């Protein structure tokens, strides 16, 4: 077996293999290589160009690697990045697929060209059995493998996976009182406005942090979402009660930016919720803001930033808003996705009478009689 490992002691990569004239010939062909008789290994300098030559030379011989040790310039998954750019995949999809592919390489210690179908099966089993991954994570890994190994590399042209039973879980829904408590727990105006707009318009965290000032239409009480999930634009509502507070926030935003930047730089910054270096607020920062607010509000439910979006949809449904309209506001491709909120809407459940309530004198204490003894 061929093994390539990096040594911090001499800052070189060491190649070990059982004697083979073919392997020795290839090892000699790589520049700046050095043979170590005592360890029976070949070593090469930590140079991306040389390591890339080595990997290419041994690519068809099932060389074992540790992906984290390989210089990024070697481009182990370069064809993946090229394909995602050409297909204009969303940032989240690119990130998720890459995560699964990189973990697969870590698990197998192989280059993509050496991956076999059995490796994919073993890795998916590892996800389920050893890591206890949810069905959604396993499906995501499958999609990543189909995209890369079937569509990009054409390595497994007929790659398919059996259908999985999807977990049916209802979202935890914040009540109106709990939602208000979360907002009131935030003294910072920027943080509060971030959560208020998310709830007011039913936005995903990735959508709200990428809002620009020009996306807010105060005259029409609307918010424009550019290139949301599925690369689609849409309009959604903006609460009228939020308009004056939003105008005040814009003044505070400009004042805070002027403390750090010139007037022209502030005017050139388009983001409603600016982050560092003229970039939008970081998604992890936004999620942390919500988590801290929920803790301060003493919310016991298992909630996340996305819970504001769930609350938006559920509360609209409870107020009698048409399901199709909610689908449009949320940007769901299918109404089936929106229908999950019918299962958690309180108004739908309140109209149902339990059969126990129909029994005469049901409020009286029910006594369970002991079984008669023979």
Number of C-alpha atoms within 10 A of each C-alpha: 10 14 17 23 17 20 13 9 6 11 13 18 22 23 22 19 15 12 10 9 9 8 17 14 10 13 21 13 13 15 14 11 19 15 16 11 8 6 9 14 18 20 23 21 18 18 16 15 13 17 22 16 15 20 19 13 16 16 16 11 14 17 20 22 21 17 20 11 12 21 15 12 12 17 13 18 15 11 12 20 12 12 17 18 12 9 8 11 14 15 10 11 14 17 11 14 20 19 13 20 19 15 14 23 22 15 16 20 19 21 23 20 14 17 17 14 11 9 16 17 13 13 19 20 15 14 17 14 10 9 10 12 14 12 15 13 16 19 16 15 24 20 15 20 22 21 18 23 22 16 15 17 16 13 18 16 12 11 15 12 11 5 7 10 8 10 9 7 7 10 16 14 24 22 13 11 8 17 21 13 17 23 19 13 17 20 10 8 14 18 17 19 20 20 24 21 19 22 24 21 24 26 26 19 20 16 17 24 23 23 21 19 14 12 17 19 14 17 8 10 14 17 24 20 22 16 13 19 17 11 10 11 12 14 16 19 17 23 15 14 9 15 16 10 12 18 12 11 17 15 10 14 17 15 14 12 16 15 10 10 14 11 13 9 13 19 12 10 18 18 19 23 23 20 14 8 7 14 14 19 20 17 16 10 13 19 16 14 17 25 17 14 22 24 12 14 18 13 16 9 11 11 17 15 20 17 21 26 22 25 23 23 26 25 21 16 21 15 10 9 13 10 17 14 15 22 18 16 18 23 22 15 13 11 15 10 11 21 14 17 23 16 12 19 19 16 15 12 11 9 8 8 9 9 8 10 10 9 9 8 10 11 9 7 7 8 6 6 6 6 6 5 4 3
